């Protein structure tokens, strides 16, 4: 591991014990985005294309519906499905211009269809990612996302033909730590569309919300003073690779101790960072930045007067840990 950080095994064990008796609400895996009625190809298309543009959605929101980030992406793609929007047809999209795709996204992510009200940023970047995917799928995979996916035979690593080896050909899925690929596979698996044959090769999902929680809890310790100062000051950084890799190792360790699969731990740490441990912290002000709280919506918690991790978290009692933030990097990896 990089010498600027340390994996704190004792803290990982404490956090694992704190979540070992909690689980994800069954209804979360039965939400509409997972269970909507459509053929396999259509669902794979929607999951693949929606995940492709899901990175750093800090400003994405629909104030009218109180939807933020990924929740808004789920809603928007379901609306496109219901309206039979051409954006979910790779054959059609592959013939679109950059301006066409940009306009489609702006319309989809505005509360009234007016492109001037769009809250999705970096539109051209996201539009180009979708165009690249659809053009390749049209020419090489008979316009079918399912043909692309099934060619990997359900394996993450397969002598150059696995999902982790083939999907990085697309800019949107080129993250060396495979966040978007794993997230796509999680959705497809939750929907019963795919079964991974080599789960031992799975890289846990790691985004900025999860990094923040793992730093504040002390599961990953920053031992380099300059790096710590940059994190606290939220100074832009070129790369977050050492911290993010350390956080992935922490999730693997927490999985071993807690008994929860590594793929499921995203459903614990992502909503916690999104709601309870964000700009404000539940352990300090007894309220969440999101209303309703994402964590309460996703986990089998009977009450929420204190943070799920409060009795084990270093940040709950130490302001130096609470001051930590996630690495400030501009990336399309997550």
N, C-alpha and C positions, 0 to 999 in steps of 0.2 A: 504494500500500500504506500501511496505517496507520503513523504515525510512531513508534509504540512498538516496532516490530519491523522487521527487514531480512531480505530473502531473500539468502542467501550463495551466489552462483552457483558460486564455486570449490569450496565444500564439497559442493554438489549434484553437481558433476562428479566429485569424488573418490568419493563414495558410489555414484554411478552406475557408475563403473568397477569398484568392489568387487563389485557384483552382476551385472555384465554377462555373466560366464561361468557364472552359476548359473541354474538354472531350477526350476520347480515339478515335483515328482514326478508322473508320469502317474497313478499310483494314487490321488493325492489327488483328482483330478477323476473318478475311478472309485469313490469311496467310496459307501457304501450310500445316503446321503441324496441323492446325485445320480443314481444308477443304479437305484434301486428300481423295480420294475415296477408301473405304474399308468397310467391314462389321463391325458391332458394336463390336463384340468380338475382332477383330484384333485391332481396334482403342483403345479400353479399355486396351488391353494388352500393347500396345506401350506407352500409357500415364502412366500406372501403373508402368511399369518397368523403364521407363526413369526417372520418378520422384523419384523412389526408390533410385537411385544412385546420385541424384542431391543434393549434400551438399558440401559446402566449395570448390568450383571449382576455386580457386584463380589462379591456374596455367594452367588450361585447355584452350588450344587455338589451332587453325589451322591457322598458319601464312599465308599460301598460300591463304586461303579463307577469311582471316580477321574475323574469328569467335572465340568468346570467351564464356566460361562458358555455360550457358543454350542454347544459340544460336547454339553452336557446338553440344550439346546433341540432340537438335531437328534435326539438319542436319544428324547426325550419325544414329539416329533411323529411319529416313526416308530412308536413304541409305540401312539400313538393311531390311526394308520393301520391297523396290524395288527389292532387290537381293534375297528375300525370305530366309533370313538368319535364321538359326535355333534358334538363341538367343531369338526370339520373340515367340517361341513355348514352353510354359511351360511343355508340356509333354516330349518333347525332352530334354530341359534343365535339367529337374529333374533327368535325367540319366547321366548327365555330371559330370566330376570330377572337383575339384577345379582348377586344372591346365588348363582343357579345357576352363572353363569360364574366367579365367584370360587371357588366350591367345585371346579369342574372343574379350574381352574388349580392350586389347592392340592393336589389329588389327583395331578395329572400331575407336579408338581415336588416330590414327596416320595418318598423311596426305597422306602416300603412302602405308599403310598396313603393314609397317615394325614395329614390336613390339618395336624395339629399339628407335623409334621416337614417341612413345606414350607420350602424355602430361597429361593424366589422372592419378592422383596419388592415393595412398591408394587403389590400385587395388584389393588386396586380400580381403579387407573389403567390397568393393562394390560387388565383385564377390560372396562372401558368402551371401550377402543380397539377390541377385537375385536367388541363388540356394535355399535358404530357402523358398522364396515365391513360386517358381515353384514346389518344392517338396510338399508343403502343398496344393497348388492348384491342383496338379495332384491327390493326394490321397483323398482329402476331397471335391473337387469342380469339379470333372469330367474334369479337365484340363482347366476349363473356368474361367477367371477373371470375366466375366459377371455374372456367378452364385454366386460367392463370393459377388459381389457388390449388385446384385439384392436381395439377401437374407436380406439385411438391409432395404429394402422397401423405399429407398429414404430418410431415416431419419438419422440425425446425432446422436441423442440419442433415443433409442427405447428399454428401459428396458433391457439393456445389449446386444441388438442386433443391435444397430445403427452403422453407419460407424465410428464414433469416439470411439466406444466401441469394435468393432470387428477387425478393421485394425491394432490397436496397437499390436496385437499378433505377427506381423512381426517386426523384429529388425529395418528395414528401416523406419517403420512408428510408432515407439514407442515414439516419442517426446510428452511429456505431454501437450505441447501447440499446437500440431496437425498441424504443418506447412505443412509437405509433404502431409498429407491427404487433407487439404484444397486446396493446390495447384493442386493435382490430380483432385479433384472435380471441380475446376475452369476450367481446361482444358476440362474435360468431359462435363461440363455445356456449355462452349463456343461452343463445337462441337455438342451440342444438344443431347447428349447421356444420360443425367441424369437430373432430376429435384429434387432439395432438398425441402422436404416438411416442414422442420422446420428451415428456415434460421435464425430465432432469436437465434438459438444455435451456429451459425457459429463463429468460432474464426478467426479473421483476420490473414492473412499470415504475418509472421514477420521473416526477415532474417537479415544478418549483414549490408547490404547496407541501409535498411530501418531504422535500429537502429541508424546508423551514422547520417542520415538526421534528424531524430527526436531529437537527442541530440544536433546537431549543431543549429537547428532552435530554440531550447529552449522549445519545446513542453514538453519534459521530462527533468527536471533539476536534476543534481547530486548535492546533498547537503553534502555528506560525502567527506571530503577533501582527505582522503586516496584513496577512490574509484576513485575520479576525477583524481588524480595523476597517478593511474594505467592505467586508460583509455588513458590519454594523452601520457604516456610513452609506451603504447602498451604492457604492461607486461601481461604474460599469467595468466589467471584466471581459477579457477576450475568451476565456474558457472556464467552465465549471467542472471539467472532467474529473479531477481528483476528488472533489466533494461528492459529485453525483455517483461516481463509482463506489466511494465509501458508503454512501447511503444505500446503494443496491446491496452491498455486502451486509449492511445492518438489517435490511429487510429479510435477507436469506437467514440470518441468525435468529431474528424474531420469529420467523416461520418455524424453524426447528424447535424453538422453546415453547411456542404457543400452541402448536398443533394445527394452526391455520395454514392452508396452502399459500405459497408466495403470491400466486395470481390473485388470491382473494384479499390480500392485505392492502391493495390499492383502495378497496372499499372501506377500509378503516382510516387510513392516514390521509387520503385525499380529501374526504369531507371534513375531517377534523381540521386540517390546515385551511380549508376553504371557509369554514364557519367559525370555529372556536379558537383558532390560534393564528390569527391573521394580523391586520393592523391593530386590532384590539384582542385581548386574551380573556377567555371565559374565567380563568382562574383569578383574574384581577378585578374585572368589572361585572361579572356574573351575567353577561349577555353575549350573544353572538353577532358577528357582522352581517350574517345572512339570516333573514326571517322569511320562511321557517329555516331552522337550523338543518343544514345538509346531513349532519351526523345523526340527528334524531330521526330523519327520514329514512336513513339507510341501515341503522343498527338496531338491535333489539334492546334498547335502553328504556327503562320504565320512567326515569326522570332525568333531569338535566340541570340540577342546581350547581353541579361542579363538573369540571372536565373529566372525561373518562380516564385520563392519565395523571390526574392531579397528584395522587399519592406517590407517584413514582418519578415524576418529571422534575429535572433540575431547574427548569425555567419557572416552575410554580413557586419556588422559594428563593431564586437567585436572579436578580435583575440583569446580571451580565449575560445570562443565557437567554432571558426574555428579549434582550436587545438584538439578538441575532436575527438575520433575515436570510432569504435565499440568495444565492449568487445572482447578480444582475448581469445577465448576458442576453444579447439579441440572438435568437436562434429559431429555427423552424423544426428543431428536433422534438420539442415538447411544448 
